[in-house]
Amino acid sequence: MKILHLISGGDTGGAKTHVISLLKELQKHIDVQLVCFMEGEFSKDARRAGIDIQIFEQKSRIDFAAIKQLINKIKNEKYDIIHSHGARANFISAILKIFLDMTVITTIHSDYKLDDFLGNYFKNVLFRKTNAISLRLIDYFIGVSDNFKEMLIHRGFPEEKIFSVYNGIDFNETISYRDRKDFLKQYDIGYKEEEILIGIMARLDPVKGIKVFLEGASKAYTKNKNLRFLIAGEGEEKQKLKRYSEELGINDITHFLGFVSNPYDFFNAIDINTLTSYSESFPFVILEGARMKKTAISTSVGGIKDMICHGETGYLFNVGDSDALGRFLVKLAVDEKQRIMMGEKFYTYVKKHFSTETMAAKHIEIYREVIKRKG
């Protein structure tokens, strides 16, 4: 079995973590290679993880010289399956199918109708439409939650061609992180032992619902003055969100950290992990928090309800409901014993059900099934 994975190489966040984690585990069992279309942090991290990676640099999205190189590579090295990740890789895979008799699988990491491509409005519309067309030309689909599988079925994709595999995290990998006070000192944040640090790590984009986080934070702070709020991430909404925190009167106790290179530094520093997105698949920021035994409060979107057991390993609330978020923050803030107990249970549950070993094994099952169907 020989599988070629394609990704643009400019990816960050969950898709980046997913692909690197998946290939790192898959290469222990089958022959896999990764092709990117640009150099960047993604390719550097992939190499550091020991992944077999090759760059076919595209000067633009319609640079067909790179695609010609890729066609020659596939013909010469005889892959069984092409597995694409993201809009650019999907577009290239659709082109490859014109020239090659290849089976293509794509992983749906996010709702492709809501994907945000950095740039102007026209580019966003163009790339979303191009991706939507490309997806219709691809053979098989893997959603990173059952919820995403149902989304694809609802949008008219053939049910028999859709699989679901939840994201996984490597519990065998040694992780390092900084001491809480040392991490906070980097951002000139003072810290007192009685303070409770509540965090969210997300792209500062409307779909991530950071305004809801700030509203919930404001409501919780009126009940508990020991709360402090940390926001890790960059995005076009940053200045607007800072102004909103001023309007809510919580700018002095809300800290915008920007991009945090080691997520475990952040998750070690906070007491409660949150997510306020309007749309998600199966976010790594919840898994990474669980790896650090941090309970989570999150909107009940995507596959999150399959990860968080409400009232047992965390709390779920409806999209946009800042009142519920505020109540749950206050409830956990005053009960350290409950926070620790829920964090321990969350760690145990995630380790059992959402490991990289499980994720890779399910992918291998899918590859075998697809090859079998092709005969």
Secondary structure, DSSP 8 states (H G I E B T S, - for coil): -EEEEEE-S---HHHHHHHHHHHHHHTTTSEEEEEESS-SHHHHHHHHTT--EEE---SSTT-HHHHHHHHHHHHHHT-SEEEEESHHHHHHHHHHHHHS--EEEEEE-S-TTT---SS-HHHHHHHHHHHHHHHHT-SEEEESSHHHHHHHHHTT--GGGEEE----B-SSS------HHHHHHHTT----TT-EEEEEE--SSGGG-HHHHHHHHHHHHTT-TTEEEEEE---TTHHHHHHHHHHTT-GGGEEEEE--S-HHHHHHH-SEEEE--SS-SS-HHHHHHHHTT--EEEE--TTGGGT--BTTTEEEE-TT-HHHHHHHHHHHHT-HHHHHHHHHHHHHHHHHHSBHHHHHHHHHHHHHHHHHHH-
